[in-house]
Amino acid sequence: MSDQSTASAVDSRSDSVIVACPVDAALNRVPRDRLGQDPKCGTCHNRLFPGKAVDMTAANFERHTVKSELPVVIDFWAAWCGPCRTMSPNFEAAAKILEPRVRMAKLDTEAVPEISARYAVRSIPTMIMIHKGREVARTSGAMPTQAIVQWIGNALAQARLG
C-alpha cells in the first residue's frame, strides 16, 4: 500500500465516527458530515439519534461509553427520587437539542448499582459525561433544560470535544 493510499485510509476514518445504536448497541461507522442527516443503524435499521435518552444497562454500557466515539452524558437517577423525576423531562428535552453532538443516556442506579458504584455516584440526580471510557465532567442536582444544555456545552468545550 502506498503512503498516499495509507493517508487516504486514515483520513477517511477520521472523517467518520463510531456510534452505538440506541436500540441494539450495534456499532455503526457514520461519516461526520452525515451525523445530522438522521442516520440509521446498519443492523436493526432504527434511527441512531431518536432525540431521546438511551436506557443504559449493564449489557449496553460499554458499547456506548467505551466503544462509541461520541461523548455520552449519563443521568444517574432512581424512581424514588423526586428531583430525578422532576429533571427527567428536562433531560429528554436536552437530548432533542444536543443530538447528534452527544449521546444522552439514563442509568437507573437501583437497576445497575455496580456501575453507580464504579463511578462513585453518591447523590442523585448526577450527570456524568464520559468519552472513550474516561469521565470528563460531572455535576449533581436537578436542572432545567437550558442549564443542562449549557453545562454540556461548557463540558464539551473544556474537554475540547465540541
SULJO-V72698 format. One record per helix or strand of 2 or more residues. SS is the DSSP state (A for helix, B for strand). FROM is the first residue (numbers start at 1). TO is the last residue. If there is no record, write none. Layout:
BEGIN
{{SS/FROM/TO} {SS/FROM/TO}}
END
This chain:
BEGIN
{{A/3/14} {B/16/20} {B/27/31} {A/32/34} {B/54/55} {A/61/67} {B/71/77} {A/82/98} {B/102/108} {A/113/118} {B/126/131} {B/134/140} {A/145/158}}
END
